[in-house]
């Protein structure tokens, strides 16, 4: 018999399943033990206990009469009687004798071969740590959303836990401490920040770190009224309300208001998908696979814009440059496609997603889109809308991804618009970058100084600026649409008073596209509604202003303005309802109080950080870092001073769970209602009831003053979080508390100079006042929701109005730009000629104007009799500028803007290509020459007779003979095969003679090749200057040594270069 504490016995058995029980002593627990029974033989009993006592002890252990059993009680009960009997038999003094038996086994009967392996018993799982309710919820969310950084709302803070706190916290500049729940040991890693700093840290996580962030908000626990939940502080549960990614921003403050925030889905064609990992940039010379179809779908969740388009693998780079997505979604089934390899090489932010929507199930789109889309059957949409299967698949994956990230948040997007490549000028990625249309070539800043967008931007609204960027990257090819835009600009120029009025009224509008989208997502607040109402009023003022100043001389301009006015829908009734309901003064007061609270919280955080720094210097870092979790219920105040921790001190200031934003001292004086009392009949009645209750309170205060004989400032009826509604008396000497109302007062606390009492009359009256206030708050939210619904009912009209405002803003901005810079209206036609007189580079001219220098204008007559220009001349003489300026003039003209020239007549261009400079691409192991050849190959394969091509120094980077040969081959292909307009700048002077020979040999029916050049003029004293004005002819001297001298090369290097050059000229 094994001896245990208190003499408990253990026996063994083969008949019963072992049961785990916990045995407790009188004062403290002892180790658990396994109690089993052996029906054949028992261990000898100890001499210290009698047989009866041992039997009783064993029975008590099994039956659990005195000890807590830690296993399933049903197992014990099922064997109770048998176990008791076997226990008595086991302790019997008579040992039964068993008969001996002899058994013989045949050798052949034994199993032959290798013995089968028996499965190993399962290892006991390690006991999982026991976390507090808050930390356990955070752990569950982290495990569920493994690819996200989880921010958990705890009172007035957002907190990071476990490994995420250690990984992300330092990058956010947060101090990582440890959080302990009650009964826990060392706790878990934790970092946090105040709730009002959420946008600041989201910007770092989402935009800078490109992380996905899951926001776990507080929701009332459905079991919060149960006593067991309240006792453990389980008043709130934390659920992920939304997942924020770089492409799914809605209304975050760090969003760029001047740029769209597009989320793009790329869907490679299933038939063309293979396991190849070759990117489009590394395809073989014959371009195999470059024409494979690719479906595109992209949306801006902040505005509701939704587009689709069919493209190819070869055109994917150009579409990415035009759209400029913040995030790209790829279906998991397309992970191993060449398109994904290309996107990875482009260093794009990729997210793989398993769609919950069938690729071609357009019926699943309807709940996520505006109602007008849902009226058409999916089959009708595919047939009549021209949507391809690849586009539908991309759209389904995109909507599935967005739906997952919104976590049940309602969403209404605009019906998808299918983009047709034929309707817009195509600008490939290389040209977009080389011409610096949206971003600078040097550092890639969107809209930075030096970009075309920055140069021509005169818009005053955010929506107008976003649309301007879209127009510049996708110019129109329809002459009618372009002329409508130009007519609008022309009328604004001719009517300066109208121009000034429209721009002034546009400045009074707000970003209605994003405001309306917030309403559709159920996120718009009272401030957004007021901004929307002001925009509606300004829109009506703009419409009235246009109606009074319609064009009278030009019929085309009149039709344009009438068309704009017809698209504007009058919504004065909606604006009036909003402004009559919402109390703007109350909103201002509320913002003031919130700003004050935020300032106090910021000051507290700064003070805590300062104290933390001092503690670190004094070697007391652990005292500041340690945070102990408190249950989520209010605790009574303890006497004595206690050093406040970061978390507990901040909570006292923030009061996050209170719906009241006022301090207790101010709460009774001012209540910042956000709705007028007349917003609804119910709200009017509630305010009247509250006014009556406040009168009753004043009567009670007057009665108390009369009975207490104290001055008015010493007696107050107040409310405190800990004591509720109390009578507060500031006086060392108490009044007579035996008569009148004071006789019913019950003391709840006192100090040397103050006394607090529960007064039944005030308790009842205060509760009624509190109920009235809560009823007003609830009715305000009800009215707010009704207004939101009314906005959603008019969402189509609001979006149409916003589109008109954007177009007016762009047109007015173009008019201001044309007047400032002296630009002219271009003439667009369906020909293939460029007739530009006095053309200038928009961006370069602006920079020279700032320096007080003059830009030299040049003409361009390419595409007519001469289909191609070969341009030679010295370095630094303006050849590249001339090439770029004509491309930019073409883009501006087809955007609908006036152009920097004295006269411009341009045939519609379908594509613009450029080869004007590259750099090594070491990431793909490609040299400068290889990059240039790939760009050149792309141009030759895609240029059409309606295209415009600019090429600068093709063939450099190799030997002179090889470079000349390649340049000649490219030139002849463009002249003979493509037949497009070409500006070809080169230092290979022999190309002119070569082209003239081609004309003589077989140039019948083809356009001629023109030769033009810039110059360098020297004076008698050895000085020289560049002549940027083009002249007809060939300049065979590049004057490279003079440019090298300007660059500051050492004298010896220059002298050697001149000697070598002179010897070369002598040899001929």
CORURNOR-V439707 format. One record per residue. RES is the residue in one small letter. PHI is phi in degrees with one decimal (none if undefined). BURIAL is I if it has 24 or more other C-alpha atoms within 12 Angstrom, else O. Layout:
res=<RES	RES>
phi=<PHI	PHI>
burial=<BURIAL	BURIAL>
//
This chain:
res=<x	x	x	x	x	x	x	x	x	x	x	x	x	x	x	x	x	x	x	x	x	x	x	x	x	x	x	x	x	x	x	x	x	x	x	x	x	x	x	x	x	x	x	x	x	x	x	x	x	x	x	x	x	x	x	x	x	x	x	x	x	x	x	x	x	x	x	x	x	x	x	x	x	x	x	x	x	x	x	x	x	x	x	x	x	x	x	x	x	x	x	x	x	x	x	x	x	x	x	x	x	x	x	x	x	x	x	x	x	x	x	x	x	x	x	x	x	x	x	x	x	x	x	x	x	x	x	x	x	x	x	x	x	x	x	x	x	x	x	x	x	x	x	x	x	x	x	x	x	x	x	x	x	x	x	x	x	x	x	x	x	x	x	x	x	x	x	x	x	x	x	x	x	x	x	x	x	x	x	x	x	x	x	x	x	x	x	x	x	x	x	x	x	x	x	x	x	x	x	x	x	x	x	x	x	x	x	x	x	x	x	x	x	x	x	x	x	x	x	x	x	x	x	x	x	x	x	x	x	x	x	x	x	x	x	x	x	x	x	x	x	x	x	x	x	x	x	x	x	x	x	x	x	x	x	x	x	x	x	x	x	x	x	x	x	x	x	x	x	x	x	x	x	x	x	x	x	x	x	x	x	x	x	x	x	x	x	x	x	x	x	x	x	x	x	x	x	x	x	x	x	x	x	x	x	x	x	x	x	x	x	x	x	x	x	x	x	x	x	x	x	x	x	x	x	x	x	x	x	x	x	x	x	x	x	x	x	x	x	x	x	x	x	x	x	x	x	x	x	x	x	x	x	x	x	x	x	x	x	x	x	x	x	x	x	x	x	x	x	x	x	x	x	x	x	x	x	x	x	x	x	x	x	x	x	x	x	x	x	x	x	x	x	x	x	x	x	x	x	x	x	x	x	x	x	x	x	x	x	x	x	x	x	x	x	x	x	x	x	x	x	x	x	x	x	x	x	x	x	x	x	x	x	x	x	x	x	x	x	x	x	x	x	x	x	x	x	x	x	x	x	x	x	x	x	x	x	x	x	x	x	x	x	x	x	x	x	x	x	x	x	x	x	x	x	x	x	x	x	x	x	x	x	x	x	x	x	x	x	x	x	x	x	x	x	x	x	x	x	x	x	x	x	x	x	x	x	x	x	x	x	x	x	x	x	x	x	x	x	x	x	x	x	x	x	x	x	x	x	x	x	x	x	x	x	x	x	x	x	x	x	x	x	x	x	x	x	x	x	x	x	x	x	x	x	x	x	x	x	x	x	x	x	x	x	x	x	x	x	x	x	x	x	x	x	x	x	x	x	x	x	x	x	x	x	x	x	x	x	x	x	x	x	x	x	x	x	x	x	x	x	x	x	x	x	x	x	x	x	x	x	x	x	x	x	x	x	x	x	x	x	x	x	x	x	x	x	x	x	x	x	x	x	x	x	x	x	x	x	x	x	x	x	x	x	x	x	x	x	x	x	x	x	x	x	x	x	x	x	x	x	x	x	x	x	x	x	x	x	x	x	x	x	x	x	x	x	x	x	x	x	x	x	x	x	x	x	x	x	x	x	x	x	x	x	x	x	x	x	x	x	x	x	x	x	x	x	x	x	x	x	x	x	x	x	x	x	x	x	x	x	x	x	x	x	x	x	x	x	x	x	x	x	x	x	x	x	x	x	x	x	x	x	x	x	x	x	x	x	x	x	x	x	x	x	x	x	x	x	x	x	x	x	x	x	x	x	x	x	x	x	x	x	x	x	x	x	x	x	x	x	x	x	x	x	x	x	x	x	x	x	x	x	x	x	x	x	x	x	x	x	x	x	x	x	x	x	x	x	x	x	x	x	x	x	x	x	x	x	x	x	x	x	x	x	x	x	x	x	x	x	x	x	x	x	x	x	x	x	x	x	x	x	x	x	x	x	x	x	x	x	x	x	x	x	x	x	x	x	x	x	x	x	x	x	x	x	x	x	x	x	x	x	x	x	x	x	x	x	x	x	x	x	x	x	x	x	x	x	x	x	x	x	x	x	x	x	x	x	x	x	x	x	x	x	x	x	x	x	x	x	x	x	x	x	x	x	x	x	x	x	x	x	x	x	x	x	x	x	x	x	x	x	x	x	x	x	x	x	x	x	x	x	x	x	x	x	x	x	x	x	x	x	x	x	x	x	x	x	x	x	x	x	x	x	x	x	x	x	x	x	x	x	x	x	x	x	x	x	x	x	x	x	x	x	x	x	x	x	x	x	x	x	x	x	x	x	x	x	x	x	x	x	x	x	x	x	x	x	x	x	x	x	x	x	x	x	x	x	x	x	x	x	x	x	x	x	x	x	x	x	x	x	x	x	x	x	x	x	x	x	x	x	x	x	x	x	x	x	x	x	x	x	x	x	x	x	x	x	x	x	x	x	x	x	x	x	x>
phi=<none	-82.5	-89.2	-114.5	-61.3	63.5	77.0	-78.2	-104.7	-122.2	-125.6	-118.5	-151.2	-105.2	-98.9	-108.3	-69.5	-58.5	-117.9	-90.6	-129.0	-107.8	-106.4	-117.3	-86.4	-70.8	-115.1	-141.8	-73.2	-118.8	-64.6	-70.8	-142.3	-104.2	-108.8	-133.6	-125.5	-119.3	-81.8	-100.7	-154.2	-108.2	-74.9	-64.3	-78.6	-75.6	-72.5	-77.4	-129.5	-77.6	-63.4	-65.8	-64.2	-65.5	-62.4	-64.8	-60.6	-62.1	-64.7	-64.9	-62.3	-71.4	-78.1	72.5	-72.7	-119.6	-130.6	-81.1	-97.0	-92.8	-112.5	-66.0	-65.5	-65.5	-66.1	-65.2	-64.1	-66.6	-111.2	-61.8	-65.5	-62.4	-63.5	-64.6	-65.2	-68.8	-64.8	-62.6	-66.8	-67.5	-94.7	-68.7	-77.6	-94.6	-97.9	-68.0	-100.9	-99.1	-73.6	-82.4	-127.8	-111.0	-120.2	-116.0	-126.6	-73.9	-63.8	-70.5	-77.3	-72.7	-64.5	-101.3	87.2	-69.2	-71.0	-73.9	-78.6	-81.4	-63.2	-71.1	-65.1	-66.1	-71.1	-63.5	-70.5	-63.5	-68.9	-71.7	-66.2	-92.5	-103.2	-69.4	-61.1	-64.3	-67.9	-64.2	-64.3	-62.9	-62.0	-63.1	-67.4	-63.8	-68.9	-74.5	-108.8	-65.9	-92.2	-119.3	-85.2	-95.9	-104.0	-102.8	-79.2	-132.2	65.1	-92.3	-133.4	-107.8	-126.8	-109.7	-130.2	56.1	-66.2	-69.1	-63.8	-73.7	-81.5	-97.6	-53.0	-60.8	-66.4	-91.6	76.6	-100.9	-79.3	-96.3	-117.5	-131.1	-112.1	-115.2	-85.9	-66.6	87.1	-88.5	-83.2	-78.1	82.3	-121.6	-61.5	-150.8	-144.0	-159.8	-151.4	-62.4	-62.8	-75.7	-99.5	-60.0	-61.7	-62.0	-80.6	-63.5	-58.7	-66.9	-69.5	-84.4	-84.5	-80.9	-91.8	55.7	-99.6	-91.6	-123.8	-100.9	-98.4	-98.2	-93.7	-88.2	-128.9	-57.6	-71.9	-61.4	-102.7	-67.2	-81.8	-72.4	-63.3	-66.9	-73.4	-64.4	-67.5	-99.8	76.7	-90.1	-80.8	-133.0	-115.1	-114.0	-115.9	-72.3	-90.5	-166.4	-112.6	-104.5	-127.3	-57.3	-98.9	-119.9	-72.4	-117.5	-141.3	-62.7	-66.9	-86.9	-65.3	-77.3	-69.9	-96.0	-128.9	-73.7	-114.8	-86.7	-111.6	-115.5	-115.9	-111.0	-123.2	-66.2	-62.1	-62.8	-65.7	-93.3	-73.4	-139.5	-89.6	-68.0	-111.5	-88.4	-77.6	-58.8	-72.9	-114.5	-64.7	-68.8	-60.7	-82.8	71.6	-62.5	86.8	-70.6	-96.5	-62.7	-69.5	-136.9	-90.4	-123.7	-144.7	-143.8	-147.7	-114.7	-66.3	-80.6	-117.6	85.6	-68.0	-141.8	-132.0	-135.9	-164.4	-101.0	-135.1	-130.2	-62.0	-69.8	-92.9	-64.3	-62.5	-65.2	-67.2	-63.2	-65.3	-75.1	-74.2	63.9	-72.2	-83.4	-153.2	-120.5	-102.7	-124.9	-65.3	-58.2	-70.9	-105.7	-62.0	-100.0	-107.2	-59.9	-64.1	-67.0	-60.8	-64.6	-64.0	-65.9	-65.5	-76.8	59.9	-86.8	-78.7	-106.6	-131.5	-94.1	-139.9	-95.2	-70.8	-96.3	-112.1	-59.9	-52.4	-107.0	-89.1	-72.9	-63.3	-74.6	-74.0	-54.6	-63.6	-96.2	-117.6	-63.8	-61.0	-62.1	-73.9	-70.9	-72.5	-97.1	-68.9	-56.3	-64.8	-65.2	-60.8	-65.2	-76.2	-81.2	-83.4	77.0	-74.2	-82.3	-63.6	-65.4	-67.3	-62.3	-63.5	-63.8	-64.6	-63.3	-63.2	-62.6	-66.4	-62.7	-64.3	-64.4	-60.1	-65.8	-73.0	-79.9	52.6	90.0	-67.1	-64.2	-142.4	-131.9	-100.6	-69.9	-57.0	-65.4	-107.3	-87.3	-86.9	-104.1	-60.7	-71.2	-87.5	-135.9	-68.3	-91.7	-123.3	-72.4	-62.8	-64.3	-68.8	-58.2	-76.8	-68.0	-85.3	53.1	-73.6	-107.7	-125.3	-72.5	-72.8	-75.7	-121.6	72.6	-75.0	-73.7	72.5	-78.9	-62.3	105.3	-87.8	-64.8	-60.0	-67.1	-67.9	-97.8	-72.0	-132.0	-72.9	-117.7	-117.8	-71.0	-63.3	-64.2	-67.2	-63.3	-68.8	-60.2	-60.9	-67.9	-64.4	-68.1	-88.4	-138.7	-61.4	-76.5	-117.2	-90.1	-63.3	-64.0	-64.2	-63.0	-67.3	-61.5	-65.8	-66.7	-63.5	-63.2	-63.2	-61.5	-68.1	-63.9	-64.5	-76.4	-125.4	-62.9	-66.5	-60.5	-59.2	-65.2	-64.6	-64.1	-65.3	-65.0	-70.4	-64.0	-65.9	-83.4	-84.8	-114.5	-76.0	-65.6	-59.6	-75.6	-64.2	-64.1	-65.7	-61.2	-63.7	-66.0	-91.6	72.9	-112.8	-71.6	-108.3	-64.4	-62.7	-64.8	-66.8	-63.7	-61.5	-65.8	-64.2	-63.9	-65.9	-61.1	-64.3	-64.7	-62.9	-66.7	-63.1	-64.4	-62.4	-64.0	-64.6	-66.7	-63.2	-79.9	-127.8	-70.2	-61.6	-114.0	-87.2	-109.6	-65.2	-63.0	-64.5	-61.3	-65.9	-64.1	-69.6	-64.8	-64.0	-65.3	-64.8	-66.5	-82.2	-84.4	-104.1	-80.3	-129.1	-62.3	-64.0	-65.3	-62.6	-63.2	-61.8	-65.1	-71.3	-73.2	-92.0	-90.3	-90.2	-68.1	-65.6	-63.2	-63.1	-61.9	-63.2	-63.0	-63.5	-60.7	-67.7	-65.3	-64.3	-65.7	-64.4	-64.4	-63.9	-64.9	-64.6	-62.6	-62.3	-64.7	-61.3	-63.5	-66.8	-64.3	-62.7	-63.6	-64.2	-66.0	-64.8	-63.8	-62.2	-64.4	-66.6	-91.2	78.1	-116.8	-61.7	-62.5	-68.4	-81.7	-71.2	-68.6	-127.8	-108.6	-73.6	-108.3	-60.7	-85.3	-142.5	-74.4	-105.2	-65.7	-69.5	-101.1	-73.0	91.3	-89.3	-131.4	-66.0	-77.4	-91.9	-57.4	-71.2	-66.0	-65.4	-63.4	-64.2	-63.0	-81.4	-73.2	44.5	-66.3	-86.7	-76.9	-75.0	-90.3	-101.1	-97.4	-70.3	-60.1	-68.0	-96.6	-64.5	-79.1	-89.0	-130.8	-125.2	-77.5	-69.9	-100.0	-120.8	-67.3	-59.8	-90.4	-64.7	-154.9	-57.8	-63.3	-65.5	-63.0	-63.2	-64.2	-64.9	-64.0	-63.3	-65.1	-62.7	-63.8	-64.8	-68.0	-66.0	-60.6	-64.6	-62.3	-63.6	-65.1	-62.4	-63.3	-63.6	-64.8	-64.2	-66.6	-74.9	-83.8	58.7	-107.7	-71.8	-63.8	-77.7	-97.6	-122.1	-148.7	-96.1	-128.7	-132.0	-128.6	-61.9	-85.0	-113.8	80.2	-83.7	-135.2	-96.3	-111.4	-120.0	-100.1	-165.8	-73.4	-101.0	-77.7	-74.5	-69.2	-104.3	-110.6	-128.4	67.5	-67.1	-64.7	-68.3	-93.4	-72.9	-119.9	-68.9	-122.6	167.8	-157.8	-137.0	-65.4	-122.9	-132.9	-140.9	-122.1	-135.9	-90.7	-113.3	-52.3	-62.0	-73.3	-61.6	-67.4	-65.5	-63.1	-64.7	-66.4	-63.8	-63.6	-63.8	-65.7	-65.1	-63.0	-65.0	-66.1	-60.0	-64.7	-68.3	-60.9	-65.8	-65.2	-64.4	-60.7	-67.4	-63.5	-67.9	-57.9	-61.4	-65.6	-64.0	-62.7	-64.1	-107.6	-65.2	-63.7	-64.6	-64.2	-70.9	-64.6	-61.1	-62.7	-64.0	-64.7	-62.3	-62.1	-66.1	-64.4	-64.3	-66.3	-61.5	-66.5	-65.5	-62.6	-65.7	-62.7	-62.3	-64.4	-69.2	-65.5	-102.6	71.3	-81.8	-120.7	-78.4	-80.3	-109.5	-106.3	-146.5	-93.5	-80.2	-129.7	-118.1	-112.5	-124.2	-114.0	-114.4	65.1	-72.5	-137.0	-85.7	-58.4	-74.3	-64.7	-61.0	-65.4	-67.2	-69.0	-60.8	-64.8	-90.4	76.9	-109.4	-105.8	-90.3	-87.9	-80.8	-140.2	-93.5	-145.9	-120.8	-81.7	100.9	-90.5	-65.8	-106.5	-84.4	-145.0	-113.4	-101.6	-114.8	-120.1	146.7	-66.1	-64.7	69.0	-98.5	102.5	-64.8	-64.8	-62.2	-62.4	-60.7	-66.4	-64.6	-71.4	-66.3	-67.4	-60.9	-63.8	-64.5	-62.4	-62.6	-80.2	-77.8	108.8	-106.1	-69.2	-125.2	-78.7	-162.2	-85.8	-157.8	-145.3	-130.8	-130.8	-78.7	-55.6	-107.9	-90.8	-147.7	-116.4	-122.7	-140.2	-139.5	-125.7	135.6	-143.2	-143.8	-60.8	-110.6	-67.7	-61.9	-103.3	57.8	-119.7	-78.8	-58.4	-63.0	-64.1	-61.0	-64.1	-66.6	-65.6	-63.2	-64.6	-61.9	-62.3	-64.9	-62.6	-79.4	-114.7	-68.4	-120.1	-59.3	-96.6	-85.5	-125.4	-121.2	-121.1	-134.4	-127.3	58.0	-68.2	101.2	-77.6	92.0	-141.9	-66.8	-61.1	-65.5	-64.8	-63.3	-63.3	-64.6	-66.5	-60.3	-64.4	-63.5	-64.9	-60.9	-68.3	-63.2	-64.6	-75.6	-94.1	-99.8	-70.3	67.1	-98.0	-76.9	-133.9	-113.7	-121.8	-94.4	-156.7	-105.1	-86.2	-65.3	-68.3	-65.1	-65.4	-63.0	-64.5	-66.6	-64.7	-67.2	-61.2	-63.5	-68.5	-79.1	-159.9	-97.0	-67.2	84.8	-111.1	-73.1	-78.9	-108.9	-91.4	-121.1	-137.1	-151.8	-103.7	-135.6	-134.9	-110.3	-107.4	-101.6	-68.0	-90.4	93.0	-76.3	-154.2	-150.6	-79.9	-112.3	-81.0	-75.1	-74.5	-131.4	-75.8	133.7	-125.3	-107.8	-88.1	-115.0	-85.6	53.9	-66.7	-65.5	-65.6	-65.7	-63.9	-65.2	-61.2	-74.3	94.1	-65.1	-59.1	-60.7	-61.8	-65.0	-67.2	-62.1	-63.6	-62.5	-65.5	-63.1	-62.8	-65.3	-65.2	-63.4	-66.1	-68.8	-65.3	-72.5	82.3>
burial=<O	O	O	O	O	O	I	I	I	I	I	I	O	O	O	O	O	I	I	O	I	O	I	O	O	O	O	O	O	O	O	O	I	I	I	I	I	I	I	O	I	I	I	O	I	O	O	O	O	O	O	O	O	I	I	I	I	I	I	I	I	I	I	I	O	O	I	O	I	O	O	O	O	O	O	I	O	O	I	I	O	O	I	I	O	I	I	I	O	I	I	O	O	O	O	O	O	O	O	O	O	O	O	O	O	O	O	O	O	O	O	O	O	O	O	O	O	O	O	O	O	O	O	O	O	O	O	O	O	O	I	I	I	I	I	I	I	I	I	O	I	I	O	O	I	O	O	I	I	I	I	I	I	I	I	I	I	I	I	I	I	I	I	I	I	I	O	I	I	O	O	I	O	I	I	I	I	I	I	I	I	O	O	O	O	O	I	I	I	I	I	I	I	I	I	I	I	I	I	O	I	I	I	I	I	I	I	O	O	I	I	I	I	I	I	I	I	I	O	O	O	O	O	O	O	O	O	O	O	O	O	I	I	I	I	I	I	I	I	I	I	I	I	I	I	I	I	I	I	I	I	I	O	I	I	I	I	I	I	I	I	I	I	I	I	I	I	I	I	O	O	I	I	O	O	O	O	I	I	I	I	I	I	O	O	O	O	O	I	I	O	I	I	I	I	I	I	I	I	I	I	I	I	I	I	I	I	I	I	I	I	I	I	I	I	I	I	I	I	I	I	I	I	I	I	I	I	I	I	I	I	O	I	I	I	I	I	I	I	I	I	I	I	I	I	O	O	I	I	I	I	I	I	O	I	O	I	O	I	I	I	I	I	I	I	I	O	I	I	I	O	O	I	I	O	O	O	O	O	O	I	O	O	O	I	O	I	I	I	I	I	I	I	I	I	I	I	I	I	I	I	I	I	I	I	I	O	O	O	I	I	I	I	I	I	I	I	I	I	O	I	O	O	I	I	I	I	I	I	I	I	I	I	I	I	I	I	I	I	I	I	O	O	O	O	I	I	O	I	I	I	I	I	I	I	I	I	I	I	I	I	I	I	I	I	I	I	I	I	I	I	I	I	I	I	I	I	I	I	O	O	I	I	I	I	I	I	I	I	I	I	I	I	I	O	O	O	I	I	I	I	I	I	O	I	I	I	I	I	I	I	I	I	I	I	I	I	I	I	I	I	I	I	I	I	I	I	I	I	I	I	I	I	I	I	I	I	I	I	I	I	I	I	I	I	I	O	O	I	I	I	O	O	O	O	O	I	O	O	I	I	I	O	I	I	O	I	I	I	I	I	I	O	I	I	O	I	I	I	I	I	I	I	I	O	O	I	O	O	I	O	O	O	O	O	O	I	I	O	O	I	O	O	I	I	O	O	I	I	O	O	I	O	O	O	O	O	O	O	O	O	O	O	I	I	I	I	I	I	I	I	I	O	O	O	O	O	O	O	O	O	O	O	O	I	I	I	I	I	I	I	I	I	I	I	I	I	O	O	I	I	I	I	O	O	O	O	I	O	O	I	I	I	I	I	I	I	I	I	I	O	O	I	O	O	I	I	O	O	I	O	O	I	I	O	O	I	O	O	I	I	O	O	I	I	O	O	I	O	I	O	O	O	I	I	I	I	I	I	I	O	O	O	I	I	I	I	I	I	I	O	O	O	I	I	O	O	O	O	O	I	I	O	O	I	I	O	O	O	O	O	O	O	O	I	I	I	I	I	O	I	I	I	O	I	I	O	I	I	I	O	I	I	O	O	I	I	O	I	I	I	O	I	I	I	I	I	I	O	I	I	I	O	I	I	I	I	I	I	I	I	I	I	I	I	I	I	I	I	I	I	I	I	I	I	I	I	I	I	O	I	O	I	I	I	I	I	I	I	O	O	I	I	I	I	I	I	I	I	I	I	I	I	I	I	I	O	O	O	O	O	O	O	O	I	I	I	I	I	I	I	I	I	I	O	I	I	I	I	I	I	I	I	I	I	I	I	I	I	I	I	I	I	I	I	I	I	I	I	I	I	I	I	I	I	I	I	I	I	I	I	I	I	I	I	I	I	I	I	I	I	I	I	I	I	I	I	I	O	O	O	O	O	O	O	O	O	O	I	I	I	I	I	I	I	I	I	I	I	I	I	I	I	I	I	I	I	I	I	I	I	I	I	I	I	I	I	O	O	O	O	O	I	I	O	I	I	I	I	I	I	I	I	I	I	I	O	I	I	I	I	I	I	I	I	I	I	I	I	I	I	I	O	O	I	I	O	I	O	O	O	O	O	O	O	I	I	I	I	I	I	I	I	I	I	I	O	O	O	O	O	O	O	O	O	I	I	I	I	I	O	O	O	I	I	I	I	I	I	O	I	I	O	O	O	O	O	O	O	O	O	O	O	O	O	O	O	O	O	O	O	O	O	O	O	O	O	O>
//
